[in-house]
């Protein structure tokens, strides 16, 4: 007979649903077969997940890059209210101490909370840096050596400081320190400098690894197998617990370095990147099987999405393999165009979400916090989740939108705003990563009209080919005013407008 433990708010703990967030890195909307039947990449486990839950066709991240999207997901707040860029190597935490996170919210009502995989939200590395440490400059990188840190010390202000009971990962696959971190300590102290010549050859693109301390036996190819096994073990451990859990499982893939393990070579028709996506899908299958085996699948909300669109290697992939990772969109990672932030978005919740359902409403990862708050009957305070919309009506089958507006941003000097079917790119171009004219020619894009802004009707032009800004100057002005209002008022969540 299991115990029923009562939390501070709402339902008894034993009645609350578990939450498993599976977060991919640099994955395109069109990479998934359930989104794009023409995809050259088999993704059977994600297709099965879609068949068991709801597939959102208009889901978005907050940013076109890593750190800001993760921050927005875990806080229910647009990243651009606080910062724009990524946390660089040995960078500080982006969380203010008073900022309520998704993990802190769930911990307050009795959840076991765990983060596994990529963190990329910062730590207080200065706390373990030796007083006499000195760095050097290599290009834009400030480089520290393994001798500059006291690796025996606890590393503050990481996942454990922001609501997670446990953490296991390497913080960022292509940033130092290159070693495993368990909770707030390194598992094995780095003893040398990063040296890619010690690793198996890369299979596509570049290593893109920043210089810095590394454990001498570090093998980046073991990242997915190792964190997947940790995820399986965590889920298996739920057999011995009466408490609900929140597991935030953040993959390092298919972000560069593109390093599928040998057993997955040739499994796709899109080269090593496609094989890396296939390996990621395989890992997802292992995690979902472990959830089944633990007897928790029927009481677990599973959310799969990605932090932003695919990296620039997608252009060469389209040319070589005729596979466009962002299909049917224009743009890639960093871009304000749809391909930069219009991402896969799947939700499975047995007994609540209709299996095999599709929802075309505008939704955002920022909305996850308010939605989970509703699911666990947590009353969000006024100074938390300021941009999060509750998606529960959609999960219950409603076709009426709960969100009609979304602001897209990667860098401080460029914004786009979506309102209903209209999308205003409030700058000269939606490209941030750069224009690829051969790709535009192949896919029938017109030359740049040199206008100051771009306006698209996504209901008729999801690929963003026809800039209508000159035909609708009044609409441009209205959208610019709405963007200004949302930015200046400090919130967009409906509950804060009442």
N, C-alpha and C positions, 0 to 999 in steps of 0.2 A: 504494500500500500504506500504510494508516494505521498510526500508531504506537500501541502499547499501553503506557500509562503506569500504573505501579503506585502506588496510594495507600497511606496509612498503615495502613488496616484493610481487610480483606475483598477483594472482587473487584478485578481490574484495572479501571482507570478506564474504558477503552473498553467494558467489559461492563456498566457501571452504567446504570440507566435515567435518562433525563431526567425532570424533574418540572416541571409547569406547574400552578400554582394560580391559578384564576380566582375572584376574591372580589368578590361584589356587595355593595352597601351599602343597607340598609333594604329588602330585597326579601322579599316574602311567600312562604311555601310554596305558597299557592294561586294565585300569579301564573303559575306554570309550567303549561303544558298537560299535560306529562307527569305532574304531580302532581294536577292538577285539570282534568278534561275540560271543565268548565263555565267555565273561565277565559275572560274576554273579550279576553285578550291573546295574539296569536300569538307563540310562542317556538320557531320551527322549528329553530334551530341547537341549542338546549338539548334539544329533543325528540330530535334526531338523536344528540346526545352520549349521552343516556340509552339510546337503542336500541343504541348501540355499547358500552355498559359496564353498570355496576351502579347502580341507583337505590336509595338508602337512604331508607326512609319514616319513620325514627325518628332523624333526625340533628339535633344540637343545637350551638349556640354556647355559650360559657361564660357570656355576659352578654346582657342585653337592650339594650346600647349599644355604641358603636363601639370605642373604645380597648381596653377590657378583653378583648373577643372576639379582637381582633387579637393582643394580647399572649399570650393563651392558645394560639392557633393556632401562633404562632411560638416558643413555649417548651415546650409540652406540660405546662403548669402552670395550675391554676385561678387566675384573676386575683385572686380575693378573698383569696388568701393574701398578697397584696402591696398591693393598692389596689382601689378600686371605681369611681371616676369617670373621666371623659374627660380627655385633655390639652387644656387650654384654649389660646387664642391665645398664641403665643410661650411655650408651656409646656415644661418640661424633659422629658428622656427618662424613660420608665418602666422602662428596662432597667438593672439593676445591672451594673457592669462584668464581674462574674464569671458572670453568667447566660448559659448556653449557649443559643443560638438555633438554629432550624432551618437558617438560612443558614450560621451558623458551623460547624455539624455537617457540612454538605455541602461547605463550602469546605475543611475539614480533610482530606477525602479526594479533593480535586482538582477539584471542580465549579466552573464559572463561575456566579456568582450575581448575579442582577439583580432589582431592585424597580422597578416602574413603576406610577404612579398615586398613590392616596391613601396617605399614611403614617400620620399621626395618632397617632404613638407618641412624639413629642417630639424636640427638638433642644436644643443649648446656645446659645440665642439671646443669652444674656447675654455670651457671648464676643465677639460682634460689635457689642454695644450700646456707644455712645460714653459716656465717663465723665461727661459733662455732660448726658446724656439725661434728659428729664423726661416723665412720662406724665400723662394726665388720666383722669378717671372719667366714663364714660357708662353710667348704669345700673349693672349688675353688671360691666361690662367695663373693664379697665384698657387705655387706648388710647395707643399710641405712634405717632409720625409717621415719615415716610420719612427725615427728617433725623436721627433718633435712632440710626441704625445705619450702620456702615461696611460697605456692601454688597460691597466688594471682597474682604473677608476670607472665609476658609473657615468654614463653619458646622459646629462639631464635634458629636459625639454623635448623629448621625443614622443613616441606613441603613448608611453605610460603616463606622461604628464597631461595627456589630453583625452583620457577616458578609456584607454585600452588596458585590460588586465595583463595582456601578454603581447609580445611581438617577436616574430622571427623573419629575418630577411637580410638583404644586403644594402638596404636603403635605396640605392639607385644602381642599376646594372653597369652603367658606363661612367660612374663617378667613384672616386676614392672615398673611403677606404675599401679596398677590394678584399672583403672578408665577411663572414656571417656575423650577424648581431642577434643575440638572444636577449629579449627584453631591453635592458639598457647597458649591456656589456658585450664586447666583442667575444666571440667564441674562441678564436685563435688570433693572437696579436699579429698585425702586419710586421714583416721583418725585412722587406725589400721594396723596391720601387716597381710600379706597374711596368710590365714588359710583355707586349703582345706576341713576341717571338717565342715565348714559352707555351703558348696556347696552340691548339689545332688551328689550321688556316680558317679564315672567315669564308663564308659561302656566298655572300652577296653584299655589295656596298663596302663600307669602311667600318673599322672598329668603333670609331667615334668615342673612344675612351679617354677621359681626362687624366693627365699624369698625377701620380700620387702613391701613397703607401698601399702595399699589397701583401697578403699572406703568400709565402713562396709556393704553396701548393694550390693556389686558387685556380679554379677551372670554370670559366663562365658558362660552358656547355652544361654544367651540372645545376644551373640555376632552376630551370623549370622542374626537373625531376626531384630536386631536393625540397623546394617549397611545396610541390604537390604532395609529396609524402608527408610533410608536416601538416598540410591541410587535411589529409586523410586521417592522420592520427588524432587531430583535434576533433574531427567529426565522430570518429570511433569512440572517443572518450565521453561523448554525450550519453552513452549507454549507462554510465555510472553517475549521471547528474540529473537532479530534478529541476534545475534552474534553466530558463531559456537562454539562448546564446545569440550573440551578434558576431559574425565572422566577416571581416572586410578582407577579401582575398584579392590582392592587386598583382596581376601578372606583369612581368617585365617585357612581355612580347605582344605583338611582333615588332616592337621598338628595336632600332639598331643597338647593338650589333645583331645582325640577322644570322642566327646560329642554330638551325634545327639540328637535333641529334641524328646520327647516321641512320637509325632505324626508320626515320621519317623522310629520308631523301627520296625524291621522286613520287611522293604520295599525292602531289597536286599537279596541275597543269600550268602553274604560275611561278615556277622556279623555286629557289630556296625560301623566298618570302612566303609563298603559298604553302610550302612544307612546314614553315614555322607556325603559320596560322593553324595548319592541320594538327601540329603537335600541341598547340594551345587548346584546341578543341578536344583532343584526346585527354589532356589533363583535366579539362572540365568534366568529361565523362567519368573519370576516376573519382572526382570530388562528389559528383551527384550520386554515383553508386555507393560511396561511403555514407552519404546522407540517407540513402535508402536502407542500407544495412544497419544503420544506427536506429532505424525505426522512427526517424524524425521528418521524413519527406512530407508527410501530410500536414504537418504543423509548421512548415517553414516557408517564408516568403523568399523566393530566389529572384534576384535582380541581376541581369547581365547587361553591361553596357561598356563603353570605351571612353577614354579621356579626351580624344580628339581624332581627327582624320589621319590618313596615312602619310608617311614621310615622302619626300620628293623623289625617292627611288621609284615611286609609282609611275612616273612618266616613262622611264625606260622599260618598266615591266609591261606597260600597255603597248609599247612599240614592239617588244620582243615576243610577248605571249598573248597579246590582244586581250588582256585582262585589266579592266579599269577598276581599281579598288574603291573609288568614290562613286561608282555608278549608282544612280543616274545624275550625279551632281558635278558641278564645276568646283575646282579647288582642292587643296590638300591641307595638311597640318599647317597651322599658323594663319591660314587665309580666312578672310571674312566671308568669302563665298561659302555656300552650303557644305562643300566637301571638307571644310576645316573643322566643323563642329556638329554637323548633322550625322549622328552616330547610331549604331545598333542599340536597341532598347527593348529588352524582353523581361516580362514579369510572370512568374508562376506562383500561384497561391491556391492550392487545392481547397475547394469548398467556397472560394470567393471569386476567383477569376475563371471565366469560362474557358475551357481548353480549346485551343485552336482559334482563338479570337484575334481579330485585328482592329486596332484603333488608330484613326487618322488624326486625332487631336494633337495640337501643339503641346508638348511636354518638355520638361527639362530635368536634368539630374539635380538641380537645385530643389526640385519639388519632392525629392525622396524624404527629406527630413520631416516636413509637415505631414506627409503621407504616413510615415512610420509612427509619428507622434499620435495620429488618429488611431492607428492600428493597436497601439499599446495604451491608449487613453491617457496620454501625457499632455498636460496643458503647457504649451510653449509660452515662455515669458515674452514681454513686449520687446526686449532687447536681444532677441534670438531669432534666427531663421527669417530675416526680414524680407526675403524675396521668394520664400518657399510657398508654393500652392499645393493644396491637398488634392491628390489624384484619386482619392478613395471612390468618388462617384464614378469615375471612368473604370476603375477596377471592378466595380459592382455592375458594370454593363451600360452605364449612361453614355449617350452619344453627344450630350451637350458639353461644350468645351469648358474647362475650368481655368484655362489660361489662354489669353488672346494676344499677349505681347511678350516678347523676349528680346533682351539686348545681347548682342554678340560683340566680343572684343578680344583682341590678343595683345596689342600694344597701346600705350597711352594716347597715341595720336590717331587712332582709327577705331571707329565704332560702326556697327550696323544695328538696325532695329527692325524687328519683325512685328507686324500688327495684322492679325487675321491673315489674309493671303498675300499681303504686300510686304516687301522687304526693301528697305532703304540702306544702301551702303553709303554712309555719310563721309565719303572720302573719294578721291579720284579713281581708285581701283580697289577691288576686293582682294587682290593678290598681296600677300605679305612675303611668301616664299619666293616669288618671282614668276614671271610669265614664261610659258613654254609654247612658242609659236607653232612648232610642228604638231604638238598635241591639239592646239586650237584648230589648226587647218584640218587635221584628220577628223575632228568631231564637229566641224561646220560652224565655228565661232567667227563672228565678224571682227573687223579691226576695232581697236579702242577708239571711241568717239571723242576722247579728250575732254569729256564733260567733267564738272566739278564733283558730281555725285552720280550714283547709279540707283535705279529703281526698277524692281521686278515684280511681276504678278506671278507668284509661285504656283497658283492653281492652273495657269496656262503655260508656264515656262519654268519648270523645276530645274532645268539645266542652266538657267540664267544667261540666255543668249541675247535677249532683246531689252536694252536699256530704255525704259519709258519715262525717264526723268523729264525730258523736254516736253513731252505731251501732257504731263501732270504736275506742273509747278506748285499748284495749291496743295496737292497731296504730299509732295516733298516737304513743304513748309510745315504741314500738320505733323508729319512724322518727326521732323527735327524738333518741333516743340514738345512732342511727347517724350522723345529721348531726353531732352533737357530736363523735363519735369521729373522723370524717373531717376535720373542721375542726381538731381539736386534735393529731392525730398527724402532720400535715404532709405526708402523701402518700396516694395511693390507687391508684397503679400496682401491678399484681400482682407485677412483678419485685422490688419493694421490700418485699413482704410475706414473701418467702421467707427 
